[in-house]
Amino acid sequence: MELLTRTIQFPETLDEAAIAHFHQQADDAIQSDATVLLVDFTNVKFMSSPGLMALVIVFKQAREEGKTMFLQSINDQIKMLLELTGMDKVFEIIEHSTEEAEFAIV
């Protein structure tokens, strides 16, 4: 089973412009032929409430379009935030690779 994957960089710093850019990248990925969206947190040190809200919105949009979304390369602080809010049960979290996403879907 071949999966088409699009990677979206989560902004390192969240201001209004960065959130708008993230939403635009996500919209483009959702409207593409991709079946899997990877939200890459490699450069992210901290996630605020607006950042979490942006993720939830994109997750809902992706799910409505039949896409699977993964969060990749999250640090311990963000992982703890997701656990405290119960969002670790909502989001699929992988370490680093597209292969992990493919394995999780199959």
Kinemage of the C-alpha trace (Angstrom):
@kinemage 1
@onewidth
@group {chain A} dominant
@subgroup {mainchain}
@vectorlist {calphas} color= white
{ca met a 1} P 0.000 0.000 0.000
{ca glu a 2} L 1.605 3.253 -1.117
{ca leu a 3} L 0.845 6.293 0.960
{ca leu a 4} L 1.207 9.839 -0.267
{ca thr a 5} L 2.659 11.910 2.540
{ca arg a 6} L 2.898 15.675 3.041
{ca thr a 7} L 5.023 17.155 5.806
{ca ile a 8} L 3.994 20.399 7.464
{ca gln a 9} L 6.480 22.302 9.615
{ca phe a 10} L 4.929 23.455 12.875
{ca pro a 11} L 6.110 27.035 13.541
{ca glu a 12} L 8.869 27.446 16.106
{ca thr a 13} L 7.375 30.729 17.305
{ca leu a 14} L 3.639 31.186 17.333
{ca asp a 15} L 2.316 34.582 16.435
{ca glu a 16} L -0.691 35.421 14.280
{ca ala a 17} L 1.318 35.315 11.048
{ca ala a 18} L 2.898 31.954 11.918
{ca ile a 19} L -0.466 30.409 12.777
{ca ala a 20} L -1.956 31.735 9.534
{ca his a 21} L 0.991 30.267 7.588
{ca phe a 22} L 0.574 26.906 9.369
{ca his a 23} L -3.137 26.849 8.516
{ca gln a 24} L -2.341 27.641 4.866
{ca gln a 25} L 0.220 24.818 4.680
{ca ala a 26} L -2.269 22.457 6.304
{ca asp a 27} L -5.096 23.493 3.961
{ca asp a 28} L -2.829 22.902 0.960
{ca ala a 29} L -1.854 19.461 2.292
{ca ile a 30} L -5.456 18.517 3.065
{ca gln a 31} L -6.598 19.514 -0.424
{ca ser a 32} L -3.717 17.589 -2.050
{ca asp a 33} L -3.685 13.913 -3.012
{ca ala a 34} L -1.770 13.112 0.179
{ca thr a 35} L -3.376 10.550 2.451
{ca val a 36} L -1.023 11.179 5.380
{ca leu a 37} L -0.108 14.508 6.969
{ca leu a 38} L 3.025 14.671 9.116
{ca val a 39} L 3.230 17.706 11.385
{ca asp a 40} L 6.936 18.127 12.110
{ca phe a 41} L 7.883 19.558 15.517
{ca thr a 42} L 11.660 19.269 15.058
{ca asn a 43} L 12.361 22.960 15.774
{ca val a 44} L 9.565 23.539 18.289
{ca lys a 45} L 10.563 24.012 21.929
{ca phe a 46} L 7.233 25.225 23.356
{ca met a 47} L 3.583 25.052 22.356
{ca ser a 48} L 1.010 27.556 23.599
{ca ser a 49} L -2.773 27.266 23.806
{ca pro a 50} L -3.210 28.888 20.356
{ca gly a 51} L -0.780 26.304 18.967
{ca leu a 52} L -2.763 23.442 20.476
{ca met a 53} L -5.982 24.957 19.115
{ca ala a 54} L -4.416 25.223 15.639
{ca leu a 55} L -3.500 21.518 15.793
{ca val a 56} L -7.013 20.518 16.839
{ca ile a 57} L -8.565 22.525 13.995
{ca val a 58} L -6.227 20.998 11.411
{ca phe a 59} L -6.792 17.503 12.837
{ca lys a 60} L -10.569 17.876 12.492
{ca gln a 61} L -10.261 19.200 8.934
{ca ala a 62} L -7.907 16.371 7.956
{ca arg a 63} L -10.184 13.732 9.454
{ca glu a 64} L -13.232 15.174 7.647
{ca glu a 65} L -11.316 14.761 4.368
{ca gly a 66} L -10.299 11.175 5.171
{ca lys a 67} L -6.654 12.003 5.897
{ca thr a 68} L -4.508 10.556 8.670
{ca met a 69} L -2.413 13.019 10.676
{ca phe a 70} L 0.700 12.281 12.718
{ca leu a 71} L 2.789 14.494 14.975
{ca gln a 72} L 6.482 13.758 14.657
{ca ser a 73} L 9.608 14.712 16.574
{ca ile a 74} L 7.873 16.245 19.589
{ca asn a 75} L 9.975 17.046 22.638
{ca asp a 76} L 9.246 15.968 26.218
{ca gln a 77} L 7.630 19.285 27.190
{ca ile a 78} L 5.140 19.139 24.319
{ca lys a 79} L 4.501 15.455 24.982
{ca met a 80} L 3.693 16.311 28.605
{ca leu a 81} L 1.295 19.065 27.483
{ca leu a 82} L -0.486 16.606 25.200
{ca glu a 83} L -0.713 14.068 28.035
{ca leu a 84} L -2.032 16.641 30.538
{ca thr a 85} L -4.733 17.777 28.123
{ca gly a 86} L -5.607 14.233 27.049
{ca met a 87} L -4.671 15.071 23.467
{ca asp a 88} L -2.094 12.268 23.402
{ca lys a 89} L -5.120 9.977 23.027
{ca val a 90} L -6.341 11.991 20.023
{ca phe a 91} L -3.135 12.573 18.071
{ca glu a 92} L -0.949 9.824 16.628
{ca ile a 93} L 2.631 10.524 17.706
{ca ile a 94} L 5.675 9.082 15.947
{ca glu a 95} L 9.366 9.674 16.473
{ca his a 96} L 10.981 10.654 13.197
{ca ser a 97} L 10.174 8.761 10.049
{ca thr a 98} L 7.629 8.359 7.297
{ca glu a 99} L 8.110 4.601 7.599
{ca glu a 100} L 6.703 4.749 11.123
{ca ala a 101} L 3.586 6.449 9.780
{ca glu a 102} L 3.200 3.823 7.070
{ca phe a 103} L 3.619 1.016 9.611
{ca ala a 104} L 1.047 2.608 11.948
{ca ile a 105} L -1.562 2.745 9.179
{ca val a 106} L -1.100 -0.767 7.761
